C-alpha cells in the first residue's frame, strides 16, 4: 500500500515538473542590418528567450560578433562586412545635418544595395536555411524591412521588433489624424487646427504611397521558390509587432492585439563605476552632467562643439563628455572616448543628460529618472526630442539655432527647476511599477506565438484590400444613394412645379 502511494506521489510531482518546463525548444532567427543599437535591442529579447529553452541565432559581421560574444545562449552566423551600411550611416548624418547636398534618393539607393547584398547571397541563405528555425524576428526599421522576405522564402512565421513600424496604414491600425499625429512628426497629441489639417493630409498620404525604401527587385526574384506577391503584402504577414515605444515617452495611441509595446527593452540597473570616471564623480561637489551624441559626434557642426565647450566652462557642474579626442578643456570637464552611459545615468550624483535624443538613450534616462537636454540630429530623434519637451522631462534645442548663453541658461533651468526632475522621476516610478520588464514581455509574446501561432491576434483589416479598409466602397454606396435621392427629389419637385405652373396658366 505504501509503495503504491509513494509511486503515485512521485508520478504527481514529475507531472508538475514537466508542466513548468518549456514544451519545446526552438531555433529563432534574428535578422537586422548590422547596426549596433538595433542588434543590441534584439539581443536583450534573445537573452530572455533563453528562459523558454529557445536558441537564438544572429547573422552578424565580425566586429558585432565580438561586441556581443559574451551573451549567454546566443549563437552567431558570420557574414562579411558591408560597406553600404557604413555609407548609409554617413550619408544619413550628412542628409539630416545638411553638411552636404545629399538627396533622399541617394539614401534609398544605398538601402536597396544593402538589401540586395543580403537577399541575393544564396550561400548565406542556405546557411540560414540549415538552422531549421521555427520563427524569425526582423528589425522593423525601414532599411531592414526587406529582410522579411527571408522568412517568407523559408515558409516560417516572423515577428517585427523595433522602432514604430512604419505608418499606421501599413499596420492597418484605425487612426484618427485629428487626435494622433503621424509618426515621427513634431506634433504632439494636442494639435492646433492647422496642425490637424496638415496631419490629416500627411496621414492619408501614406495610404497611397508604397513602403519606405522597398527593395529594388520583385519578391519572386529574391525568393524564386515562392509566389510573387507585393512587398507590402509580405510585411503584413507578420504575426506580431514588438514596438519599441512607450506612452511614457510618447503618447497613447491606438493599436491592434498583434502589437505589443516594449519600449525600454535594453534598460537595466546601473553597475558600479570604475577607474578615473569613478574618481572624477566622487570628487564632484555640485553634481555630474553626462554628454554623449553617440556615433554622430564626428559629424556635428564645429560651431556647436565650440559653443558647448564655452558653456561647460562657465557652469559649476562637472561634465563627463564622450568625444573621440582626449583634449583637456577645464578641471570640471572629463573627456572620454567611451562612457558607461547607463551606469553614469544610474549614479545619484548625475543631474542632467545632454543627448541627441536617440531612442535607447532616452529610455535609459527614463529608467534612471534623469532630466534631458536634447539636440536632435537624425530621423526619429526630432520626434523624441519634441515629446520629451512637451512632457517636461527636459528641453529640446535646435542644434543650428542657439547661443552659448542660452545653453548655460537651459542647463541651470533643468537642474535648478525641480519640475523636470519631478516629472521624469514619476515616469520612472511608473515604468518600474510594471510587473514585467519590456524584454521579458517581448520574450513571453514570442514564445506564445511559437506555441500557439499569432493568427488569432491579427485583425481582418491586415488582409483587406486598401479600398475596403478605407471604406471607399461604403462611401461610394452612400454617395450613390445620396445622388439618387437628390435626383428623385429634383424629379418630383420639377414635376410638381410643372403641374402647378400648368394649372396656373389654365386658370388665367
N, C-alpha and C positions, 0 to 999 in steps of 0.2 A: 504493500500500500504506500509506504513512504517512498519507495523507489519510483512508483508511478507519479506521485505528487511532485517529486524532485524533477522528473523528466518534463512534466507539464510546465512547471515554473521556468525551467531552463529554456524550453521552446518559446514561452511567452516573452522572456527578456531578449532572446535572439531576434524575435519578430520586431520588437520595439527598436532595436539597434538597426535593423535593416530598413525600417521606415525612415529613420533620421539620416540615413546615408543617401547621397545623390543616386538617383535611379540609373544614371548613365553618364559616362564620361565622354565628352565630345571634343573634337578639334574645332577651334574657332579661328577663322582667318581675319586679321585686321588689315585694312587697306587704306593707305593715306599717301599723298605725295610726301616725300621726306622733308617735312618742315618740323622743327623741334617741338614747338609749342603744341602743334596738333597731335603729333605722335605721343607727347607726354600725357595728354589727357586720355588718350586711348589706353595707354599703359596702366593708368590708375583703374580703369574699368577692368582690364585684363587681370590685374592683381587680385581684385575682389572676386573674379570668376574662379580663381583657384579654389575658393572655399566650396564651390559646387562640383569640384573634381574635373573641370574642363581644362584643356591645354590650349594656350593662346599662341598663335604664330604671327610674327611681324616680318614683312619683307622690306629690309632697310639697307642703305649703303653702310660701309664700314664705320664711318665716323659716328653715326647714330647708334649703331650696334654697340660701340664702345661706351657711349653715353648711358645706355640702358642695360648693359650686360649683367649688372648685379641684381636685377629684379628677379625675384624668385618665380619659378613656374612659367617663365616666358621663353619661347624659342624663336630663333631668327632664321630667315632665309636671306642670305646676302644678295644684294643687287649692285650694279655698277653705279657710281656717282653720275648724276645727270646734270650737265652744265645748265640746262634750261631752268632748273629750279633756282640756281643762283641768279641767273639772268632775270627771272621773273621777279624775285625779291628786289633786285637792284632797280629794274625798270619801274616797278610799282612805287618804290620810295620816291624816285625822281618824278613820277607822274603826280603823286599827291603833294609833294613838296614844291613842285613847279620849278625845280632847279634846271631842268632841260625840257626841250619840246618833245615830250613823249605822248603818243596818241594811245587811246584806249584800244584801237585795233592792233597795235604792236603787242600790248599785254595779252590780248585774246589769242594772237598767233603763237605766243610762247606757251600758253596753256594747251593749245592744240598740239604743239610739238611734244610737250610732256606726256599728254595722253597717248599719242602715237607710240612713243618710246616704250610705254608700258604695254599697251594693248596689242601691239604688233610683234611683241617679243614672244615667239612661240616656245622657246626654251624656258623662259620664265613662267609662261602659262602652264606648261606641263609639270614644272616643279611644284607649282601651286596645286595642280590637279591631284598629284600623288598624295597630298595630305588627307584626302577624303574628308574635307571639312564639312561639318553639318550646317554651318551658318557663317556668314561674313558680316563684319562691321566696317562700314565705309565712312570715311570722313566726309561730312556733308558740305564743307566749304566749296565754293563754286569751282575751284580749279582741281578738286579731287572727285567731283561727282561722276565724271566719266568712268571711274573705276567700278561703278555699279554694274557695268557691262560684264565684269569678270564673274560675279556670282550668277548673273543671268546666263552666261555661257556655261557655267558649271552646273546649272539647274539646281541651285541651292538657294534658300531664302537669305535675305540680307536685311540689315538694320543700318540706319543712318545715325551717326553720332557727330556732334559738332555744334558750331555756331548756328544761329537761327536758320533753318533750312529754307532758304530762298523766299520768294514772295508767297503770301497765303494762297495765291492762285495755283501754285504748284502742289501744295498740300491739300488743296480744296477745302480750306477752312472757311466757314461762314465769317465774313469780315465786314464790319460796318466802318467805312472810311471816315465817317463823321465822329467816330469815337476812338478808333485805333489808328495811329499813324503808320504809314508804310514803313517797312523795316529799314533800318539804317538811316532814317531821316533825322533831322534835328528837331522834329516836333515832339511834344510830349502828348499825353492823353488829355491835355487841357488846351485845345486849339482854338484860335480865333476863327471867325467866319472865313476869312480869305485863306487861312491855313487849311481849313477843312476843304475848301474848294480845290486848292492845289493838291491836297492829299487824295481827294476823290479821283481827280484826273490821273494822278500817278498810280493809284491802286488799280483802277480799271485798265490802265495802260499795260500793266503786267499780264493781264489775261490774254492779250492779243500778241504778246511777244514770246519768242522761244526762250528756253532756259539760258541763263547767263553762261557764256563760254562753252557751247556744246562741242563735242569732238568734231574733227574735220571730215570724218567718213561716216557712212551709214553703220548702223548696229550690225547688219549682216556681214559687212567687211571685217569687223573686229571679231565677230562670233559666227563663223560660217556654218556651225552645226545647228544654229537656232533659226527661228522665224524672224524675218525682218520686220521690226516694229519701230515706231518713232522713239527717239532717245528719251523724250519726255515720258513715254509710257513705261520705259524701263525704270525711271526714277520713281514712278508712282507704285511700283511693285513692292516697295519697302514695307516690311512687316511692322516696323516700329521706327519712330523718330525720337532719338535721345538728344534733346535740345539743351545746349549749354547756356541756358538763360534762367533768370530767376526774377520774380516780380520785385524782390528787394533791391535789385539794381536796374530794373526796367519798369514795367507797369503791367497790371492784369491784362491778359489778352485771351481771346477765345482759342480753344484747341479741341481736337478730336481725341477719343480714347487711345488712339495709336501714338499720341505724342506725350512724352514724359520729360519733364523739365529737370535737368541735372546740373544746373549752374553751380560752379564751385567744386567740380568733380576732382580737381587736383589739390584742393586745400588740405592742410594737415597741421598738426601742432608744431610750434617752434622748437628747435633744438638749441642747446647752449652755444653761445658764441665762442670762437676760438682765436688765439693769436693776437695780432695787433689791432684787429677790429674790436675784440673784447676789451683790450686795454683802453682804446680810444673812447668806447662807450662808457666804461666805468669812470673815466676822468671827467666826463661831461657833467656840467653843473646845471644847465638850463634845458637839456633835452636834445634829442637827435632828429635830424631831417634826413630821410633816405631819398636819394635822387637816382633814378635809372630810366633810360629810354630804350632798353633792350638792345636789339641789333641795329636800331635806327640812329645811334649816336653819331656815326661817321657821316651820315647824310644830312644832319641838322645844319641850318644856316649858321655861318660863322658869327653873325651878329647876335644870334640867340645865345650861343655859348658865352660870348663876351659879356652880355647883359647879366647872365646868370652868375658868372664869376664875380662881377662887381657887386651884385646884390648879396651874395653869400658872405662877402667880406664885411658887409655892414650890419648883419644881424647878429644877435647874441647867441643864437643856437649853433650847435655843432652839426656839420654836414658830412655825410658819407655819400660819395658820388661815384657811380660806376662809369668809368671812362677808359678808353684804350691806352691812354698815355699815363705817365707817372709824374706829371707836373705837380709841383708843390705851390699852392696858391696862398694859403694862410694857415695859421695854427688851428683854426676851427674847421678846417676842411681836410678830410681824408679821401684821397682818390685811390680807387682800386679797380683793377681790370676785371675782377669778378666779385660778386657780392652774394652772401647767403640771404637773399632778399626775404624769404619767408621767415627766417629766424630773426632777422632785424625787425621786421614788421611786428613780430610777436614779443619784442622786448619792451618792458614797461617804460623805458626812457624815450621810446620813439614817439614823436609828436606829430609828424607830418610825412606824407609820401608824395613826392613830386614825380609824376608818371606821364607816359604817353597814352594812358587810358586803354592799354591792352586788356583783353577780357580776363586772362588769368591773374594779372597783377591787381586788377580791381577786386576780384573775388578774394585774393589774399588779404587786401586791405579791409574788406568787409569782414572776413573771418576773424581778424585780429582787432577790428574796431578802430582803425586809424584813418583820420580825415585825409583827403586828397587834394592836390593842386594839379590840374590836368592840362597838358599841352597835346591835344590830339594831332596825329600825323597821318594816319593811314586807315582807309576802309571803315570798319565798324567803330573805330576809336572816336570818331566825331559823335556818333550816336551815344556811345558810352559816356563821353565827357558831358554831353548835354543832359543826360538822365541823372548823372551824379550831381550836376549843378542844380537841377530842378528839385531833387530830393534833399538838397542842402547837406550832402555828405562832404562837400568841398566846393571848389571854384574851378571852372574851366576857362582857360585863356586862349587867345589866338596867338599862335607862335610867331606870326608876322606883324602883329599889331599891339605892342605893349612897350613900356619903357622900364628901366631899372627900378625907378621909384614905385611904379605900380606893382611890380613883383614883390618888392620888400613889404609894401602895404598889405598885399594879399597873404603873404606868409604870416605876418603878425596877426592879421584878422582871423585866419584859420586856426591859429594856435591859441590866441587870447579870447576869442569869442566862443564860449562854451557850447553854443547851439550845434556847431558842426560835430564836435566830439559826442555830444548827447545823442544826436540823430543817428550817427553811424554805430554808436555803441548799442543803441536799442535794436537796430537792424541786425547787428552781430548776435545779440542775445536771441532774437527770433530765429536766426539761422541755426544756432547751436541747440535751440529748444526742440528741433525736429527729431523724431525718433530714429531717423536713418540718414547716414551720410550720403551725398549725391552719388558717389561711386558705388556704394552698396545698393542704392536704388537702381542704378543702371544695370548692375550685375544681376539683381533679382529679376528684373524685367527680361533681360536677355535669356536667362535660364528658363524663365516661364515660356518664352517664345520657342525655345528649343524643345521643351517638353510638350507643349500644347498647341504650338502654332500661334500666329497672330492674326489670322483672317477674321476672327470674330471681333477684333478690335477696330478693324477697318470700316470706314463708312462707305456706303454705296456711291457716295459722291466722288470717291477717288477713282471709280471706273466709268463714270458718266462722260458722255461727250460734252464738250465745253458748252455748247448751246443749251443743253439740258440743265447743266449745273447753274448757268446764269439765268435760267428760266426764260430764255428767249422765246421758246415755243409757247409757254404760258402767256407771256406778254403779247406775243403776236396774236394769240387767240383772243385775248381781252381787247386788243386793238381792233381786230376784225369785227368783234361783237359791237364795240362802240361805233365803228364806222357804219355797220349795218343798221344799228338803231338810229343813228343820225340820218341815214338815207331814208329809212322808213318814215321817221318823223317829218323829214323835209317833204317826202312824197305826200303824206297825209295833209300836212299844212298847206302844201301847194294845191291839192285837190279841193280842200275846204275853202281856200281863198278864191279859187276859180269859181266854185259853186256859188259862193256868196256874192262875188263880183258879177256873175252872170245873172243872178236873181235881181240884183240891184238895178242892172241895166234894163231888165224886162219891166220892172215896176215903173221906171221912168218913161 
